[in-house]
Amino acid sequence: MSPRLDFAVVLPVYYNEESLLPAYEKLKAVLLELAPRRRGGLLYVDDGSGDGSFEVLRQIHAKGEIPVSVVKLSRNFGQVMAIRAGLAHCEAAAAIVMSADGQEPVELIPQMLAKHFDDRNEVVVCTRADREEGAYRTWTSRLFYATMRKLCFPDMPTGGFDCFLLGPAALTAFRQEQELQPFLQGQVLRLGFPRAWISYVRQKREFGRSRWTLGKKIAYFFDGLMNYSFFPIRAVSYLGVGLAALGLLYAFVVLLAKLLVGNPVKGWTPLMVVVLVLGGAQMLTLGVFGEYLWRILVQVQRRSPYLVERILPPRADR
C-alpha cells in the first residue's frame, strides 16, 4: 500500500465471494468522495478462502479505479491473523479495519477519519449499539463481551467491536505485539493513546453466511480469558479452598455422628461422591494448567503467525 495514502481500509476476506463486489462499490464511492482531501485505498487479505474470493479480488484489483492491494495467505490462519497480516503490510498513515461482508456501514469511514485527523485521536473504536441479526446471535455476542468486560477489560463496550482505526503511533505499537494466540479487541484496548468511540448499528448480512461458528467463538473467548485475566488460576485456587472446607465439614459431620449416635456414616455412596468431586476438581485444575502450558509452548516455538503466498500491489497508475 502506497505511503502516499492518508489511510487504508484493511478487509479480511474469508468465503466472501458474493459480497465483495457490492461492498467494493460502496467503499469506492466513499473513498472517491473523500478524495483529494483524504486519499485512501483498500487492502484486502484473503485468508485461505476456498471459494472464488481471490478471483473476485483480482477483478477488483484490475479495475484500477482506486488504490487496491491484495494479500493472499497460503491457508486459513483465522480472522485475527488476517487482520494482523493486513496491518503489517499497510503503509498508509492510518489503518481502518472493517469486515468484508458489508455489515458495517461505510459511512463510518469519514466519521473515523474526522475523529483521528481533526480531533487528534490515535485510536477510534466503532461500537455496536445494536445488531440487525437474530436474537441468538445478538444474545451470545452480548454475553461474550459482557463476560470479557467483567473479567478482563472494564472499558470493553457491551456490544463489542470489530471496526476500528489505528493512527501511526498506535499502528506501530500494535505491530510490536508478539502474541501467537491473540485477542484482537484486547490488543486494541490495551494500546492506550487518546481514544474516541463511535456507536453504530451492525447491518444484516445480505450475502452468504457467517463462518464465525460457536466453536470458534468459544476458542476465541478462551484466548481473551487466558491472555488477559488471572481468573482461571484464581478460580481453581478458590475451588481447592472450597473443597478443603467441604472436606473438613464432612469430617466434622462424621465425628458428630460417631459421638452422638455411635454410628458413623458408612457405605459406598458417600465415598464415591468424595472421589468423583475430588477427581473432577483435579481434572479441571489440570485442564487450566494445560491451557497455560500450551500457550507457553506455542509462544516459545516462535512459528510464523501467518504465511503470505502472494501480494498484488496497487497499480502503478494509481
Sine and cosine of phi, psi and omega as CSV:
sin_phi,cos_phi,sin_psi,cos_psi,sin_omega,cos_omega
0.00,0.00,0.72,-0.69,-0.12,-0.99
-0.90,0.43,0.72,-0.70,0.05,-1.00
-0.93,0.37,-0.17,0.99,0.04,-1.00
-0.96,0.27,-0.23,0.97,-0.06,-1.00
-0.98,0.22,0.61,-0.79,0.09,-1.00
-0.97,0.25,-0.54,0.84,0.00,-1.00
-0.42,-0.91,0.34,-0.94,0.10,-0.99
-0.69,-0.72,0.66,-0.76,0.06,-1.00
-1.00,-0.10,0.90,-0.43,-0.02,-1.00
-1.00,-0.04,0.83,-0.56,-0.08,-1.00
-0.80,-0.60,0.96,-0.27,0.08,-1.00
-0.94,0.33,0.72,-0.69,-0.09,-1.00
-0.88,-0.48,0.79,-0.61,0.07,-1.00
-0.48,-0.88,0.96,-0.29,-0.04,-1.00
0.82,0.57,0.78,0.62,0.01,-1.00
-0.90,-0.43,0.47,0.88,-0.09,-1.00
-0.78,0.62,-0.70,0.71,-0.09,-1.00
-0.97,0.26,-0.51,0.86,-0.11,-0.99
-1.00,-0.04,-0.21,0.98,-0.14,-0.99
-0.90,0.44,-0.77,0.64,-0.05,-1.00
-0.91,0.41,-0.74,0.67,0.06,-1.00
-0.86,0.51,-0.66,0.75,0.02,-1.00
-0.92,0.39,-0.61,0.79,0.02,-1.00
-0.87,0.49,-0.68,0.74,-0.02,-1.00
-0.88,0.48,-0.65,0.76,0.03,-1.00
-0.92,0.38,-0.68,0.73,0.02,-1.00
-0.90,0.43,-0.68,0.74,0.01,-1.00
-0.86,0.52,-0.69,0.73,-0.01,-1.00
-0.87,0.50,-0.67,0.75,0.00,-1.00
-0.93,0.37,-0.70,0.72,-0.03,-1.00
-0.91,0.42,-0.63,0.78,0.03,-1.00
-0.93,0.36,-0.56,0.83,0.03,-1.00
-0.93,0.36,-0.58,0.82,0.00,-1.00
-0.97,0.26,-0.47,0.88,-0.01,-1.00
-0.95,0.32,0.50,-0.86,0.03,1.00
-1.00,-0.04,0.03,1.00,-0.05,-1.00
-0.90,0.44,-0.69,0.72,0.07,-1.00
-0.84,-0.55,0.95,-0.30,-0.04,-1.00
-1.00,0.02,0.85,-0.53,-0.05,-1.00
-0.77,-0.64,0.18,-0.98,0.02,-1.00
-0.53,-0.85,0.06,-1.00,0.00,-1.00
-0.90,-0.44,0.64,-0.77,0.05,-1.00
-0.77,-0.63,0.97,-0.25,0.01,-1.00
-1.00,-0.02,0.61,-0.79,0.09,-1.00
-0.83,-0.55,0.94,-0.33,0.04,-1.00
-0.99,0.14,0.94,-0.35,-0.09,-1.00
-1.00,0.00,0.84,0.55,0.06,-1.00
0.92,0.40,0.63,0.78,0.00,-1.00
-0.89,0.46,0.64,-0.77,0.00,-1.00
-0.99,-0.10,0.07,1.00,0.04,-1.00
-0.97,-0.26,-0.45,-0.89,-0.02,-1.00
-1.00,-0.06,0.42,0.91,-0.05,-1.00
-0.86,0.51,-0.68,0.74,-0.06,-1.00
-0.92,0.39,-0.59,0.81,0.04,-1.00
-0.91,0.42,-0.63,0.78,0.07,-1.00
-0.91,0.42,-0.64,0.77,0.03,-1.00
-0.90,0.43,-0.59,0.81,0.07,-1.00
-0.90,0.43,-0.62,0.79,0.05,-1.00
-0.90,0.43,-0.69,0.72,0.03,-1.00
-0.89,0.46,-0.69,0.72,0.00,-1.00
-0.89,0.47,-0.61,0.79,-0.05,-1.00
-0.95,0.31,-0.34,0.94,-0.02,-1.00
-0.87,0.49,-0.65,0.76,0.01,-1.00
0.93,0.36,0.36,0.93,-0.03,-1.00
-0.98,0.21,-0.58,0.82,0.07,-1.00
-0.64,-0.77,0.30,-0.95,0.04,-1.00
-0.89,0.45,0.85,-0.53,-0.01,-1.00
-0.73,-0.68,0.77,-0.63,0.13,-0.99
-0.89,-0.46,0.51,-0.86,0.05,-1.00
-0.75,-0.66,0.80,-0.60,0.09,-1.00
-0.92,-0.39,0.86,-0.51,0.00,-1.00
-0.96,-0.28,0.86,-0.50,0.04,-1.00
-0.99,0.11,0.44,-0.90,-0.10,-0.99
-0.93,0.36,-0.41,0.91,0.03,-1.00
-0.33,-0.94,-0.07,-1.00,0.02,-1.00
-0.98,0.19,0.89,-0.46,0.03,-1.00
-0.94,-0.34,-0.02,1.00,-0.01,-1.00
0.98,-0.20,0.43,-0.91,-0.08,-1.00
-0.87,0.49,-0.67,0.74,-0.05,-1.00
-0.89,0.45,-0.68,0.73,0.02,-1.00
-0.92,0.38,-0.55,0.83,0.07,-1.00
-0.90,0.43,-0.65,0.76,0.05,-1.00
-0.91,0.42,-0.67,0.74,0.04,-1.00
-0.88,0.48,-0.63,0.77,0.04,-1.00
-0.90,0.44,-0.66,0.75,0.03,-1.00
-0.90,0.44,-0.69,0.72,0.01,-1.00
-0.93,0.38,-0.54,0.84,0.03,-1.00
-0.93,0.38,-0.50,0.86,-0.03,-1.00
-0.99,-0.15,0.06,1.00,0.01,-1.00
-1.00,0.10,0.84,-0.55,0.01,-1.00
-0.93,-0.38,0.17,0.99,0.05,-1.00
-0.98,0.22,0.20,-0.98,-0.03,-1.00
-0.92,0.39,-0.56,0.83,0.01,-1.00
-0.67,-0.74,0.45,-0.89,-0.01,-1.00
-0.84,-0.54,0.74,-0.68,0.08,-1.00
-0.92,-0.39,0.80,-0.60,0.03,-1.00
-0.98,-0.21,0.82,-0.57,0.05,-1.00
-0.66,-0.75,0.26,-0.97,0.06,-1.00
-0.99,0.14,0.49,-0.87,-0.01,-1.00
-1.00,0.05,-0.05,1.00,-0.06,-1.00
-1.00,0.01,-0.02,1.00,0.06,-1.00
0.98,0.19,0.25,0.97,-0.02,-1.00
-0.99,0.17,-0.26,0.96,0.06,-1.00
-0.98,-0.20,0.82,-0.57,-0.06,-1.00
-0.88,0.48,0.71,-0.70,-0.03,-1.00
-0.92,0.39,-0.27,0.96,0.04,-1.00
-0.90,0.43,-0.25,0.97,0.05,-1.00
-0.93,0.38,-0.44,0.90,-0.09,-1.00
-0.88,0.48,-0.82,0.57,0.03,-1.00
-0.89,0.46,-0.51,0.86,0.04,-1.00
-0.91,0.41,-0.69,0.72,0.01,-1.00
-0.91,0.42,-0.66,0.75,0.00,-1.00
-0.90,0.45,-0.63,0.78,0.04,-1.00
-0.90,0.43,-0.66,0.75,0.03,-1.00
-0.90,0.44,-0.54,0.84,-0.02,-1.00
-0.99,0.10,-0.86,0.52,-0.12,-0.99
-0.97,0.25,-0.60,0.80,-0.05,-1.00
-1.00,0.01,-0.68,0.73,-0.06,-1.00
-1.00,-0.09,-0.03,1.00,0.08,-1.00
0.90,0.44,0.60,0.80,0.13,-0.99
-1.00,-0.02,0.78,-0.63,-0.05,-1.00
-0.98,0.18,-0.46,0.89,0.03,-1.00
-0.79,-0.61,0.75,-0.66,0.06,-1.00
-0.82,-0.58,0.84,-0.55,-0.06,-1.00
-0.91,-0.41,0.78,-0.63,0.06,-1.00
-0.99,-0.13,0.92,-0.39,-0.07,-1.00
-0.99,-0.13,0.57,-0.82,-0.02,-1.00
-1.00,0.08,0.95,-0.31,0.07,-1.00
-0.97,0.24,-0.51,0.86,0.02,-1.00
-0.34,-0.94,0.15,-0.99,-0.03,-1.00
-0.69,-0.72,0.71,-0.71,0.09,-1.00
-1.00,0.05,0.85,0.53,-0.05,-1.00
-0.70,-0.71,0.05,-1.00,-0.04,-1.00
-0.91,0.42,0.30,-0.96,-0.04,-1.00
-0.89,0.45,-0.61,0.79,-0.03,-1.00
-0.89,0.46,-0.76,0.65,-0.02,-1.00
-0.91,0.42,-0.63,0.78,0.02,-1.00
-0.91,0.42,-0.71,0.71,-0.05,-1.00
-0.92,0.40,-0.71,0.70,-0.01,-1.00
-0.91,0.43,-0.59,0.80,0.02,-1.00
-0.91,0.42,-0.70,0.71,0.00,-1.00
-0.91,0.41,-0.63,0.78,0.05,-1.00
-0.89,0.45,-0.69,0.73,0.00,-1.00
-0.84,0.54,-0.81,0.58,-0.09,-1.00
-0.97,0.25,-0.48,0.88,0.08,-1.00
-0.91,0.41,-0.63,0.78,0.05,-1.00
-0.92,0.40,-0.69,0.73,0.04,-1.00
-0.89,0.45,-0.60,0.80,0.04,-1.00
-0.90,0.43,-0.64,0.77,-0.04,-1.00
-0.95,0.30,-0.65,0.76,-0.16,-0.99
-0.99,-0.12,-0.45,0.89,-0.17,-0.99
-0.79,-0.61,-0.75,0.66,-0.16,-0.99
-0.79,-0.62,0.98,-0.18,0.00,-1.00
-0.88,0.48,-0.41,0.91,-0.02,-1.00
-1.00,-0.10,0.17,0.99,0.05,-1.00
-0.93,0.37,0.82,-0.57,0.04,-1.00
-0.90,0.43,0.57,-0.82,-0.10,-1.00
-0.89,0.46,-0.50,0.87,0.02,-1.00
-1.00,0.02,-0.07,1.00,-0.03,-1.00
0.95,0.30,-0.07,-1.00,0.04,-1.00
-0.35,-0.94,0.48,-0.88,0.12,-0.99
-0.79,-0.62,-0.33,0.94,-0.10,-1.00
-0.96,-0.27,0.78,-0.62,-0.02,-1.00
-0.36,-0.93,0.26,-0.97,0.07,-1.00
-0.86,-0.51,0.66,-0.75,0.10,-0.99
-0.87,-0.50,0.80,-0.59,0.10,-0.99
-0.98,0.21,0.00,-1.00,-0.08,-1.00
-0.86,0.50,-0.67,0.74,0.00,-1.00
-0.93,0.38,-0.70,0.72,0.02,-1.00
-0.92,0.40,-0.61,0.79,0.02,-1.00
-0.90,0.43,-0.67,0.75,0.05,-1.00
-0.89,0.45,-0.70,0.72,0.01,-1.00
-0.90,0.43,-0.64,0.77,0.00,-1.00
-0.89,0.45,-0.65,0.76,-0.02,-1.00
-0.91,0.42,-0.37,0.93,-0.01,-1.00
-0.99,0.17,-0.20,0.98,0.03,-1.00
-0.91,0.42,0.69,-0.73,-0.10,-0.99
-0.89,-0.46,0.20,0.98,-0.03,-1.00
-0.93,0.38,0.71,-0.70,0.00,-1.00
-1.00,-0.10,-0.18,0.98,0.14,-0.99
-0.76,-0.65,0.93,0.38,-0.19,-0.98
-0.99,0.14,0.32,-0.95,0.16,-0.99
-0.91,-0.40,0.97,-0.24,-0.21,-0.98
-0.83,0.55,-0.76,0.65,-0.04,-1.00
-0.87,0.48,-0.60,0.80,0.05,-1.00
-0.91,0.42,-0.64,0.77,0.03,-1.00
-0.89,0.46,-0.63,0.77,0.00,-1.00
-0.93,0.37,-0.70,0.72,-0.06,-1.00
-0.93,0.38,-0.56,0.83,-0.05,-1.00
-0.98,0.17,-0.08,1.00,0.01,-1.00
-0.90,0.43,-0.50,0.87,-0.10,-0.99
0.98,0.20,-0.68,-0.73,-0.03,-1.00
0.91,0.43,0.39,-0.92,0.09,-1.00
-0.84,0.53,0.75,-0.67,-0.17,-0.99
-0.76,-0.65,0.60,-0.80,0.06,-1.00
-0.80,-0.59,0.42,-0.91,-0.04,-1.00
-0.85,-0.53,0.64,-0.77,0.09,-1.00
-0.77,-0.63,0.78,-0.62,-0.02,-1.00
-0.99,-0.12,0.62,-0.79,0.02,-1.00
-0.45,-0.89,0.18,-0.98,0.05,-1.00
-0.96,-0.27,0.85,-0.52,0.02,-1.00
-0.94,0.34,0.80,-0.60,-0.10,-0.99
-0.99,0.16,0.35,-0.94,0.02,-1.00
-0.94,0.33,0.63,-0.78,0.03,-1.00
-0.93,0.37,0.79,-0.61,-0.03,-1.00
-1.00,-0.06,-0.46,0.89,-0.08,-1.00
-0.77,-0.64,0.58,-0.81,0.11,-0.99
0.92,0.39,-0.28,-0.96,0.01,-1.00
-0.69,-0.72,0.40,-0.92,-0.02,-1.00
-0.94,0.33,0.68,-0.73,0.09,-1.00
-0.99,-0.12,0.11,0.99,-0.02,-1.00
-1.00,0.07,0.99,0.16,-0.12,-0.99
-0.97,0.23,0.20,-0.98,0.02,-1.00
-0.88,0.48,-0.65,0.76,0.02,-1.00
-0.87,0.49,-0.67,0.75,0.02,-1.00
-0.92,0.39,-0.60,0.80,0.03,-1.00
-0.90,0.44,-0.68,0.73,-0.01,-1.00
-0.90,0.43,-0.69,0.72,0.02,-1.00
-0.88,0.47,-0.65,0.76,0.00,-1.00
-0.92,0.38,-0.60,0.80,0.05,-1.00
-0.87,0.49,-0.69,0.72,0.01,-1.00
-0.93,0.37,-0.52,0.86,0.09,-1.00
-0.87,0.50,-0.72,0.69,0.01,-1.00
-0.93,0.38,-0.68,0.73,-0.05,-1.00
-0.91,0.41,-0.71,0.71,-0.04,-1.00
-0.95,0.32,-0.56,0.83,-0.09,-1.00
-0.99,0.14,-0.41,0.91,-0.16,-0.99
-0.78,-0.63,0.22,0.98,-0.02,-1.00
-0.55,-0.83,0.57,-0.82,0.13,-0.99
-1.00,-0.01,0.09,1.00,-0.10,-1.00
-0.83,0.55,-0.70,0.71,-0.02,-1.00
-0.86,0.50,-0.70,0.72,0.01,-1.00
-0.90,0.43,-0.70,0.72,0.00,-1.00
-0.92,0.39,-0.57,0.82,-0.01,-1.00
-0.89,0.45,-0.70,0.72,0.01,-1.00
-0.94,0.33,-0.49,0.87,0.09,-1.00
-0.91,0.41,-0.71,0.70,0.04,-1.00
-0.90,0.44,-0.60,0.80,0.04,-1.00
-0.88,0.47,-0.68,0.73,0.03,-1.00
-0.88,0.47,-0.68,0.73,0.03,-1.00
-0.90,0.43,-0.66,0.75,0.00,-1.00
-0.90,0.44,-0.68,0.74,0.02,-1.00
-0.92,0.39,-0.60,0.80,0.05,-1.00
-0.89,0.45,-0.65,0.76,0.02,-1.00
-0.91,0.42,-0.66,0.75,0.04,-1.00
-0.90,0.43,-0.60,0.80,0.05,-1.00
-0.89,0.45,-0.69,0.72,0.05,-1.00
-0.90,0.44,-0.65,0.76,0.01,-1.00
-0.90,0.44,-0.66,0.75,0.01,-1.00
-0.91,0.42,-0.65,0.76,0.04,-1.00
-0.89,0.46,-0.61,0.79,0.02,-1.00
-0.91,0.41,-0.63,0.78,0.03,-1.00
-0.90,0.43,-0.68,0.73,0.02,-1.00
-0.89,0.46,-0.67,0.74,0.02,-1.00
-0.89,0.46,-0.68,0.73,0.03,-1.00
-0.89,0.45,-0.66,0.75,0.02,-1.00
-0.88,0.47,-0.59,0.81,0.01,-1.00
-0.94,0.33,-0.68,0.73,-0.07,-1.00
-0.97,0.25,-0.64,0.77,-0.12,-0.99
-1.00,0.01,-0.60,0.80,-0.09,-1.00
-0.95,-0.30,-0.42,0.91,-0.06,-1.00
0.98,0.21,0.29,0.96,-0.05,-1.00
-0.68,-0.74,1.00,0.01,-0.01,-1.00
-0.90,0.44,0.40,-0.92,0.01,-1.00
-0.87,0.49,0.78,-0.63,-0.04,-1.00
-0.81,-0.59,0.14,-0.99,0.18,-0.98
0.94,-0.33,0.20,-0.98,-0.08,-1.00
-0.98,0.20,-0.52,0.85,-0.12,-0.99
-0.89,0.46,-0.80,0.60,0.00,-1.00
-0.89,0.46,-0.55,0.84,0.03,-1.00
-0.90,0.43,-0.69,0.72,0.00,-1.00
-0.92,0.38,-0.58,0.81,0.05,-1.00
-0.87,0.50,-0.73,0.68,0.01,-1.00
-0.88,0.47,-0.72,0.70,-0.02,-1.00
-0.88,0.47,-0.71,0.70,-0.03,-1.00
-0.92,0.39,-0.67,0.74,0.01,-1.00
-0.90,0.44,-0.74,0.67,-0.01,-1.00
-0.91,0.41,-0.66,0.75,0.01,-1.00
-0.90,0.45,-0.67,0.74,0.04,-1.00
-0.89,0.45,-0.66,0.75,0.02,-1.00
-0.90,0.43,-0.65,0.76,0.02,-1.00
-0.91,0.42,-0.66,0.75,0.03,-1.00
-0.91,0.41,-0.63,0.78,0.06,-1.00
-0.88,0.47,-0.71,0.71,0.01,-1.00
-0.88,0.47,-0.70,0.71,0.03,-1.00
-0.89,0.45,-0.60,0.80,0.03,-1.00
-0.90,0.44,-0.67,0.74,0.03,-1.00
-0.90,0.43,-0.73,0.68,0.03,-1.00
-0.88,0.47,-0.62,0.78,0.02,-1.00
-0.89,0.46,-0.62,0.79,0.05,-1.00
-0.87,0.49,-0.70,0.71,0.00,-1.00
-0.92,0.39,-0.66,0.75,0.01,-1.00
-0.90,0.43,-0.63,0.78,0.02,-1.00
-0.90,0.45,-0.66,0.75,0.00,-1.00
-0.92,0.38,-0.59,0.81,0.06,-1.00
-0.91,0.42,-0.68,0.74,0.01,-1.00
-0.88,0.48,-0.73,0.68,0.00,-1.00
-0.87,0.49,-0.62,0.78,-0.05,-1.00
-0.94,0.35,-0.67,0.75,-0.06,-1.00
-0.97,0.22,-0.32,0.95,0.05,-1.00
-0.94,0.35,-0.42,0.91,0.10,-1.00
0.85,0.53,0.61,0.79,0.07,-1.00
-0.96,0.27,0.41,-0.91,0.01,-1.00
-0.90,0.43,0.77,-0.64,-0.02,-1.00
-0.93,0.37,-0.36,0.93,0.05,-1.00
-0.35,-0.94,0.34,-0.94,0.02,-1.00
-0.80,-0.60,0.78,-0.63,-0.03,-1.00
-1.00,-0.04,0.80,-0.59,0.03,-1.00
-1.00,-0.01,-0.62,0.79,-0.10,-1.00
-0.36,-0.93,0.53,-0.85,0.04,-1.00
-0.78,-0.63,0.77,-0.64,0.14,-0.99
-0.96,-0.27,0.97,-0.23,-0.03,-1.00
-0.96,0.27,0.22,-0.97,0.05,-1.00
-0.87,0.50,0.56,-0.83,0.02,-1.00
-0.89,0.46,0.58,-0.81,-0.08,-1.00
-0.86,0.50,-0.52,0.85,-0.04,-1.00
-0.97,0.22,-0.09,1.00,0.07,-1.00
-0.98,-0.18,0.00,0.00,0.00,0.00
